[in-house]
C-alpha cells in the first residue's frame, strides 16, 4: 500500500493529524519514457524527452474529484451567463455616459478576472476569448471616460493598479503566445524603468518611484477636487488621512464635507504626492510580468534593485519600513520628519495590511526571479516587528494582537494578525522559520474547516485552512472547500438573475460584487497554493497542468487533480480521470512559471521495481487510462529554473519580434 508522505513533526500544528489513506487499486502504474514532443526546451527539434508515466489503475473517482469537475463546469457556465448579463456583444458595459475622477477603471477589470483563471485551470476556450474581449472593452470604455491613457491608468496608486492588473497577469498565464499581451507587457514596464519620456515615474539613480500616484502620464504631484470626486463617500468611512484637519477628531473623516475636503487636498498636495511609498512595491509584479514574457535581465534587475532600495530605507529607520520618502530619498521629507503618515501608509487608510501585502508581493517576486529565499527577509522583518510590538489579548477572543496603525501618538488599532501574508510567504519558501510565523498565529490549532466568508472580489478567504490541510488536518477539506465555492456560486447566480436595477445607478464595484466565479478551492486543490495576494500579486503554484492532446493550459476534460501535500523538496499529486470511456494525457509542470524542477517521480502504491522514474525536467507527462488514477510524489528542486511564461510547446525564442513604431523625430513628432 502507498503511504502518506512523511510530515516533519515540527511542521504539524497542534490539533492537526496526518490525513487518512485514500484507497488505491491493486494493479500498479508503470512508468515508461516518452521519446517524442513536447520537449524540455519547448522547441520542436530538441532531443531531451519528457518522461511519461502510464497509469492503468482504475477506481471510482473520489468525492473531491467529482466536486472539482462539477465546480469547474458550473463556474464556466456561470461566467458565460455573467458576461451575457452585464456586457454588450462588443464587451462594453451598459452603465453611465460619463464618469469623472481618477478612480474606477480597476473595478470592471476585477469583475472579469475569473475568466482567464478558469481557462488556465482547464475551462473552455470561449472563456479566454471573452476575457480578451472584456479587457479590450473595459480599456476602451474607461479611455473614453478619461481614466485610461495608452491602455493604462493615466495616474493612480498601486493598490488600484494592482487590482486592475490581476486580469492582465492571468491572461498571460492563460496564453503567453499573444503578441499583443507581450507588447503591452514591455510597454507598460517602460512606464517604470525611466525609458518612456511621457511617463517619467522612476528615478533610477535613487531607485525611487517619484509619486504614490503614477501611470501612463507620469507622476501626479498635484491632485484636484475632480480626481477624488467619485471616492469621497467611500472615504467617509475611513480614519482621517491627517491629524490636523480643522474640526475632525475621528474616528472617521467627512470627505463629503466640502470644507474638510478642501483641507484634505491642500495637505495631500503639500505632504503626500511627492516621493515614494511602500505601496509602490506592488509595481514589481508588472516588471516581473515583462521578464516572464521576455527574459530580459533589466526587468529582473529592476525588481531586485527596487526591493533592495526599500530594505535600505527600513534599515535607516531602525528596521521598520518608513511609509514615505521624499524625492531626495529622505524619510519624512514632507512629513516634518515623521516616518509614518504617508499615502496608503501606516496611518491611512488601511494601515499595516496594505503595506505588508505590497512588501510580500515584492519579496516573493524577488525569490521567483533569482531563487534566493533571502529576498523574503524584508517581509519577515516587518511581520516580526509588528509581532514584537503586540501583546496577548486579555479581553477579546484571546491570543496575540498586533498594531495595525501608527498615528502621531504611537501605535494603535490592535487586532489579530491576518494569516494570508504569512501563509503566502511560507508557500513560497517552505522553510521552518516561515512555518513558525504561521503556526504562532492565534487560532492556528483550530484551522482546517473552510469558511463561507467572501473576500473582496471573491479573493482569498481560506488560505489558513488550506495551509492546515496540506499539513495533515481535515482530510475532507478539499471536498468541503469545493462545496463551499459551489454554494457561493449558486447564491451569486440567484442575485444575478434577479438584478433588475438601472445600470446607470449601479456602483462602480457592481461587476466584481456580482461575479459568480469563486476559484479559491480550484486553485488550492489543483495548484497546491493559496490564491494570489489580491492587490497585484502573481499566481504562484506548486504545480500546474497542460492538456497534452489540445496543447493548451489546464487539465484535460474530465481530469481532476489534488495536491495533497507540499514541502520544500516534494509535492504529492493525485490525478483522476473521471471519464470511464477515454484516456487522458496531462503534462504536469513544476511551478506556476516552470521555476521548479522535477528530479524524479514516485508512484505511490506501485511495485518497488516500478515505483520510481527519473524525470530531470520541469515537465512530466502522465497518461491516465479510462477511470484511471495515480498518486505521485514529485521530488523537486525549487527555483532551479529561469521563470517563464513558456509552455511545453512554445518558448520565448519562438516568439516574433516586438513591433516598433515609426520614428517621426525628424519631423518634430
N, C-alpha and C positions, 0 to 999 in steps of 0.2 A: 504493500500500500504506500502511496506517496505520503510525504509528511509536510506539515506546515513549516515554512521557513523558520529557522531559529531566530528568536527575538531576544536581543540582549536584555538581561534583567534590569539594567538601569534605564531602559527605554520603555518599560511597561508601566504606565501610570497606575497608581493605587486604584483598585476597582476595575481595571481593565484586564481581560483574560485573552489567551490565545484563541482565535476562532476555531470552531469545530471543523473537522474534515468534510469537504463535500464528497459525495460518492463518486468513485471513479471506476469505469468499466474495467474488466479484467484484461481485455486484449490491448497490448501496448502499442503506442505510436512509435514509428521507426523513422529516425532522421536519415535523410539522404542529402546529396549535394546537387544543387542546380547548376547547370552549365550554360544556360542562355541568359538573356537580359531579364530584368534590369540589373545593372552593374553598380558597384560601389562608387565608381567615378561618375555615374549618371550620364555616360556617353555611350553611343551605340558600339564603338569599336573597342571598348575597354575589355580586358581579359579577366579581371577579378570578378568571380561569380558570387552571387548572394546564395548562401546555403538555404536549402529547402528542408522543411520538416513536414512529413506527411502524417496526418492523424486519421486513423481508421477507427478510433474509439467511438462508439455510438451509445448515446444515452438520452433520456428525456431532458430537454432544456430545463435548467433550474429556474426558480421563480424570478430571480433578478434579471435573467436574460430575457424572459418573456416581457417583463415590465419595461426593460430598457428599449426593446424594439417597439413596444406599444407607445411609449412616451415619444420616441423619435418620430413615429408615424403621426401621432396626434399633433405633435409640435409642427411638423411640416404642414399639415392641413390647416391648423390654426393660424400659422404665419401667412399662408396664402389668403385666408379669409380676412385677416387683419389688414393686409395690404389692399385687398379689393375694397374693403370698407372705408379706408382712410386716404387712399391715393387715387388720383385720376389715372386713366390709361397711360399718360405720359410720365407718371410718377409725381407730378406736382401735388401739393396738398391743398384741398379746399379749406381756406382759412380766411385771413384778413387781407385787405387790399394794401395795407401799409403796416409797417412795424418799425418803430423808432428805437434808438438806443444801440448800445454795443452788445447787449446780451441776447441770447435766444437761438443762435444757429446750432449750438451744441445739442439742444433738446430734440429736434427731429432726427438728427443723426443717431442719437441714443435710442430712439424708438425703433430703429430698423437694424440695430447691430446684431439682433438674433438671427437674421437671415444668413449671413456668411458663417456664423458659428454652427448653425445646423448643417449647412452644406459640408463644412470641413470635417464634421463628425460622421458624415455618411448620408446626409439628406439629398433630396432630388436636385438635379441640375437647375431646375427652374428657380430655386432659391438663390443661387449665385447670380443668375440673370437679373432677378428682381433686386437683389442687393446692389448691384452696379447701377441699375436704373434709378433706385432711390437715392444713392449717393449723388449721382449726377443731377437729379431733380432738386434735391434739397440744396445742393450747392448753387444751382442756377437761381432758385427761388429766393434764397437769402442773399444772393448777389443783387438781385433786383430790389430787395428790401433795403440793402445798403450795408449789411454787416460783413459780407464776404467780399474780398478783392483778390483776384488771381487764384481763385479756388481755395482760399484760406482766410480765416477771420482777419480782417484788417488790423484789429488790435483787441486783445482781451487777455485775461490771465490764463495761466497754465492749468488751473483746475478745470476750466471750461474747455480749453484746447484739448486737454487730456480726455475729457468725456467725449468730445466730438471725434477724436482720432481713434477711439476704440473700433469704430466701423472700418476705418482705413486700414488699421493693422490686421484685423480679421480678414478683410478682403485679400490681403497679401498672402496670408496663410492658406486661404481657400484656393487661390490661383496665382502663383508667383510668375506665371508666363505673360501676364498682362503688360504690354509695353506702356500703356498709359499710366498704370499704377507705379511702375518703376520710374518713369519720367517724373511723375509727381513727387515721389519719394526724394529724388535728388533735388528737385526744385525747392521743395519745402525745407529740406535740410539746409539749403543755401540761405534761407532766411535767418539762420542762426550760426552760420560759420563766418560771416563777415564778407562773403563773396557777392552778395546781392546789394547793390547800392541803394535800391529803393527800400530795403528792409535792413537797415543798419542796426540790428538788435544786439550785436555782440561786440564786446571789446576784447580782442584776442590777447592783448598784452596783459590785461588784468584778469583774464578768464572770467568775464563778468557779463551777464545779460543786463542791459542798460536800464530796464524798467520792469516792474511787475506786469505791465500792460504792453504786449508786443504782438506782432503779427506781420502780415504781408505788406503793411505800410510803414513798418518800423516801430520804434518805441513811442508810446503815448505819454508824454511828460505832463500834459495838461488835460484834465478831464472836464467835461462840461455837464451842465444840468441835463442835457439831452442824452448823454452817454448812459446815465444811470436811471433814466426816466421809467423804464419798464420794471425795474428791480426794486423800486422803493418799498412797495407793500411787503415784499418778501423780507427785506432787511429790517422792517419794523420789528421783526421777531427775534433779532439778534442783539447782543450787547453793543454798547457804543463803541465805535472804532477809535474814539479819542476820549480822554477823561476830563478834558477842559471845555467841553461843549456847554455853552450857556444854558442853564435850566435843565440839563439832562443828568440825572443821577442814577439811571439804570433801574432795574437790571436790563431793560431793553431800550432801544433808541428810536424815536419817531422820525424816520426818514421822510414820511409823508407830510410832516410839518415843514412848510416852505422855509421858515426862518432857520430851523435846525438844519435843513438840507443845505442851505447856503453856507452855513458854518462848516458842515462836513466837507463840502467841496473845497472851500478855502484851505482847510487843514490838510486835506488829501493832496492837493497840488503843492503845498509847501513842504510836506513831510514824507509822503508815501510813494510818489510816482517816479522818482529818480533813483536809480541804483537797483541792486539785485536783492532777491528774496529766495529762501529755500524752496518755495513752491516751484520756482523755475527749474529745479532739478528734474521735474517731470518731462522737460524737453529732451532729456536723454533718450526717451523712447523713440522720438522722431528721428534722431540721429542714428540710433541702433537700427531702426527700420530701414534707413538708407543703406547701412552697412550690410544688413541681411540680404538686400537686393543686389548690391554691387561688390561687396568685399573690399571696398576702398579703405585703406588704413586710416586715412584722415578722419573718417567718421568715428572709428574706434578710438583714435587718439583724442578727439574732441570729448567724447563721453568720459573717458578715463581722466582727462585733464580737468574737466569741469567738476567732476565729483571730488577730485583731489583739492581743487580750489576751496570748496566748501569745507572739506576736512581741515584745511589750514585755518579757515576762519573760526571753526569750532575750537581749535587749539588756542588761537589767540584770545578766545572768550572763556578760557578755563575749562573747555570740554563740551559745553553746551553750544549748540548752533545759535548764533545770533539770527534774528528774523529780519534783519535789514542791514545792508551795507550801501554806502553812497557810491557815486560814480568814481570816486578815488579809492574805492575798496576800503573805506574807513567804516568801522562798525558804529552805527548810530549817528552817521554824518548829518542827517537831517532830523534826528530824533533827540537832540540835546545829549548825545552820547549814550542813550538807552539802547541796549541790545534787543529789547522787546518792543512790541507796538507796531511792527511793520505790516505791510499788506499781506493778508492771509497768514498771519504770524501767530505768535504765542498768545496774543490777546484776542484778536478779531479775525474772522467771525467764528471759525470753528476750533481754533486753538490747536492743541498738540496733534490731534488725529490727522489734520491736513499736512502738517509738517512731516510726521512720521511716514505717511503714505508716499510723499514725494521723495524722501530720503531712501526709503525702501526700494522704490522704483529705480532710482539711480544706482543703488548698490547692487541690486540683482542684475541690472543691465550690464554693469561692470563685470560681474562674475561670468555672465554669458559670453562677453566679448573676449576675455582673455583667460578665463578659467581659474582665476585666483580668488579663493574664498576670503582673502584679507580685505577685499572691497566691501565686505559686509561689516567691517569694524565700525564704520560711521553710524550705521543704523543701530548696531549693537550698543554703542556707547550712549546713544540717545535713550534707548529703552532702559538701559541700566541707570542712567542718571535720573530719569523720572521715577524708576522703582525706588531708588535710594531716597528720593525726596518724599516718598509716600509714607503711609503708616497703616497699621491694622485698624480696620473699621470696627468700632465698638458699638455702633448704634444701628447700622443697617443690616444687610444680609451677612455681613462678616467678610473677612478676607482683606487682602491688600487693596487700598485705594491710592491712586496717584494723582498728582495735579495735572490738569489739562489746560490751564491758562496761567499766564503771568501778567499781572497788572502792576501799576506803579507801587502798590502796597506789598507786592510779592506774589507768591504762588497761591492759586485758588482753584475752585472747581474740581474738587477731589472726587474721583469716580473709579470704579473698577476699570482696569486696563482692557482694551479690546484685544481679542485673540487674533484678528485677521493678519495684522502685520507680522507678529512673531511666527505664526504658522507659515506665512508666505516665505519668510526667511529660512525657516527650518526646511521647507520643501525644496529649497534650492541647495542648501548646504548639507543637510543630514548629519550635522556634527552634534556632539554631545552638548556643547555649550549652547547651541541654539535650541536643542531639545529641552534643556533645563529652563530656558527662558519661556518656553511654552508651558512646561509642567508646573512652574511656580504660580501660574495664574489662578486666581480664585475660582473654585468650582471645577477645576480640570478633572478631578476624580469622578465627577458625575457626567462627563461628556459621553456622547455616543448615540443619543436619540435625536433625530433631526427635528427642527422646529418649523412651524408654519410661517414664521416671520418673513415678511417680504422686504428686502432691502431696496435701496434706490435703484430704479430701472431693472429690477429683478436680479440685482447683483448678489455677491456672496453673502449668505446668511447662515451657513452651516460649516464653515471652514474648520472650526474646532471639533465638530462631531465627525467629520471625515478624518481628521488627524487621529482621533481616538480609534476609529475603525481600523486604519492601517497599522495601529499599534496593538491590535488584538481585542478591542472592545466591540461588543454588539455585532456578531456575525450577520445579523439581519439588517444592518444599516443600509447596504445597497438597495435592497428591495424597499425599505422604508423611505429613503430619500427620493427614489423614483416615484413612489406612490404619492408622496407629498407634492412633488412637482406636477404630477398629473392632476391632482386635485386643484392646485393653484391655477393650472391652465384652464380647466373646465370652468372654474369660477370666473376667470377673466373673460372667457368666451361668452358667458352669460351676460356680463357687463357690456361687452361689445355689441351683442345682438339687441340690447335694449338702449343703446346710446343714440337717442333721437334728439339731442340738443342741437343748437345752432352752431355750426363750425366757427362762425365769426365771433362767438363768445367763448370759445374754448381757450383754456390756459395754454401757454406755450409748452408746458410739460405734458400735454394731453397724450401725445403719442407714446412716450415712454411709460406713462401711467397706465396705458391700455394695452401695451404689448403682451401677448399671450405666451411668449417664449420664456420658459423657465429652464435654463440649460445647466444649472448648477449640478444636479445629480448626474446628468450625462457626462459632463466634464470630469467630475470626480471619479466616477466609476470607469469610464473609458480611458482617460488620460492619466489617471493616478496623480492628480494635482488639484489644488484649490482653484476656484475661479479667479481670474486675473484681478490684481489690485485695481479697483474700479476706475479711479480718476487718471487713466492713461497708462496703466501697466500692460506689458505684453503677456500673452497667454502662454505660460510655461507648461511643460508636460514631462512626465516621466517617459512615456511612450506616446506615439500617435500612429495612425494607420493609413494605409492606402489600399484601394481596390485594385488588385493586380490586373484583373480582366479588363476593367474600364480605364485603367491608367489615370486615376484621379484620386484626390484625397478622400479620406473617410473609410469607414467599414463597408465591405460589400453588403448588398441586400441580404437580410435575414441573419447576419452575423452580429453577435453581441460580444462585448469584451469587458472584463473586470480586472482592474489592478488590485490584487488582494493585499499585497504587502510591498513596501518600498523602503530601502535603506541606502546607505552611502555606496554600496557596491552591487546591489542587485534589485530586481523587481520580480514579483510573481504575477503572471498574467494568465487569466483564464479566458480562452476563446471558445465560443459556442456557435455552431451552425444550426440555426433553428429551422432550416429547410430540410425536410425529410426526403426530398427528391433529387436535389442537385448539390454538387460540391462547390466550395467557395475557396478562393485564394486571397490571403491577406498578406500585405507587406507591413511588418512591424518596424517602426523607426525608433531609434533610441534618442529621446529628447524631442521637444517640440520643434527645434530648429536643427535637428541632426547633430547636436553638440556632444552627445554621448556616444559611446562605442560599445557594442555587444562583443564580449570576448568569447563566451560560449553559452549555450542554452541547455538546460537540463529538463528533460521531460519527466515531470513528476508522476510516479506510478508506473513508469516503464521498466522493462527488464534492465538489469545492471549494464549489460553489454550495449544496449540501445538507448541508454538514458541520456547521453550527453553528446552534443555535436559542437565542434569548433565553428565559430561564426566569424570573428575578426572583421566586423563590418558595422556600419551604422544602421544597416537594414537586415532583416531576416524575413524570409518568405515562409508562410505556413499554408499548407493545403488541407482543408477540412473536408472529410467525407460527408455525404448526406447525414444529417443529425450528428455530425462529428463534434467532438470536444477535445480540448487539450489544455493542460495546465503546464506552464513553462516557468522555470526560474531562470531569468536572464542575468548573467553575471556581466556587469557593466563597469567601464571606466568612465567616470563622469567628467564632462567638459574637456574631453580629449580632442574633439574635432573643432574645426573652424565653423562657427554657427552660420546658418544659411537658410534661405527660403527654398533651396533646391529640393526637387522631388527625385524619386528613384529614376526618372526618365529625362529630366531636363535640369541642366545646371546653368550657372551664371555664364559659363563660357559659350553656351548655346544661344544666349540672348542677343538680339540685334543691337547695334549701336544706338545710343540715345540720339534723338532728333535735335538738331541745332537750328536755332533761329537765324535768320539773315542778319547781317551786320549793316546797320544803317548809320554808323557813326560818321562816315564821310559826308553824309547829307545832313548832319546835325541831329539825327534821330536817336 
